[in-house]
Amino acid sequence: MDEALLREYQPSDFEALYRIDQACYPPGIAYTRRMLRWFLSQPGRICLVAERRGEPVGFLVAVCEGTVGHIVTIDVLERYRRRGLGTRLLGEAERRMVAAGVRTVELETATSNHAAIAFWTKHGYRTRGVLRGYYSDGQDAYWMHKTLVTRAGT
Ligand SMILES: CC(C)(COP(=O)(O)OP(=O)(O)OC[C@H]1O[C@@H](n2cnc3c(N)ncnc32)[C@H](O)[C@@H]1OP(=O)(O)O)[C@@H](O)C(=O)NCCC(=O)NCCS
């Protein structure tokens, strides 16, 4: 496939990102427009968009707060998966988090989401605990984290 381009989020992307999120997650886990808007309005927010032929095909939202970064969501449309796009989005987000002073990255993922668990594990994320009934449909989540390596190597 053509190489996808990674770029900054622009407000005109909102509806496309909302639709991608709805396509990537089941009801009860996908964000409402209101929740997605709220995350995008947070200080310290990172939002990267993967675009192919002018159309968003994936994105990542993270929020940095001091030394802690939180990955809110990473979404790649099904037909573009397993081509390294998620890895590129995550790599760029982690670089930006390091630059912002983040040392630890946290996220939640459904205990039933085997693809995501494999993805996070491959990228060095480890389970810290189980959040019972975390999602609005009652599903449990793994609370995962990773310590980022800074330029000083610590
Ligand atoms: C998780 C997600 C973002 C991965 O995106 P992607 O572009 O397919 O990821 P990559 O191609 O960079 O995959 C990197 C590695 O992750 C692992 N991985 C990714 N998807 C996998 C799957 N379905 N099964 C097993 N391992 C998987 C593999 O080790 C893969 O490397 P490989 O293809 O060389 O074997 C994508 O599956 C997605 O959008 N899922 C729906 C939304 C979601 O669940 N997000 C994460 C929840 S917090």
The ligand as an ORCA input file, in Angstrom:
! r2SCAN-3c Opt
* xyz 0 1
  C      -4.326     -2.440     18.127
  C      -4.181     -1.759     16.755
  C      -4.092     -0.250     16.925
  C      -2.871     -2.270     16.099
  O      -2.671     -1.535     14.893
  P      -1.835     -2.158     13.671
  O      -1.588     -1.077     12.685
  O      -2.502     -3.387     13.155
  O      -0.486     -2.566     14.420
  P       0.895     -3.031     13.795
  O       0.728     -3.455     12.375
  O       1.884     -1.939     14.048
  O       1.218     -4.319     14.702
  C       2.408     -4.420     15.474
  C       2.434     -5.749     16.196
  O       1.379     -5.840     17.156
  C       0.943     -7.222     17.250
  N      -0.440     -7.336     16.742
  C      -1.180     -6.361     16.163
  N      -2.406     -6.849     15.843
  C      -2.424     -8.153     16.216
  C      -3.401     -9.192     16.125
  N      -4.604     -8.992     15.553
  N      -3.083    -10.395     16.620
  C      -1.875    -10.637     17.176
  N      -0.882     -9.693     17.277
  C      -1.168     -8.468     16.805
  C       1.872     -8.008     16.348
  O       2.985     -8.391     17.122
  C       2.270     -6.954     15.311
  O       3.473     -7.240     14.673
  P       3.464     -8.205     13.356
  O       2.377     -7.717     12.448
  O       4.845     -8.036     12.818
  O       3.180     -9.589     13.874
  C      -5.354     -2.156     15.812
  O      -5.524     -3.565     15.850
  C      -6.672     -1.488     16.166
  O      -6.931     -0.345     15.788
  N      -7.562     -2.235     16.878
  C      -8.878     -1.703     17.245
  C      -8.767     -0.634     18.297
  C      -8.032     -1.140     19.513
  O      -8.290     -2.232     20.010
  N      -7.090     -0.313     20.019
  C      -6.255     -0.645     21.178
  C      -7.036     -0.747     22.415
  S      -6.505      0.326     23.700
*
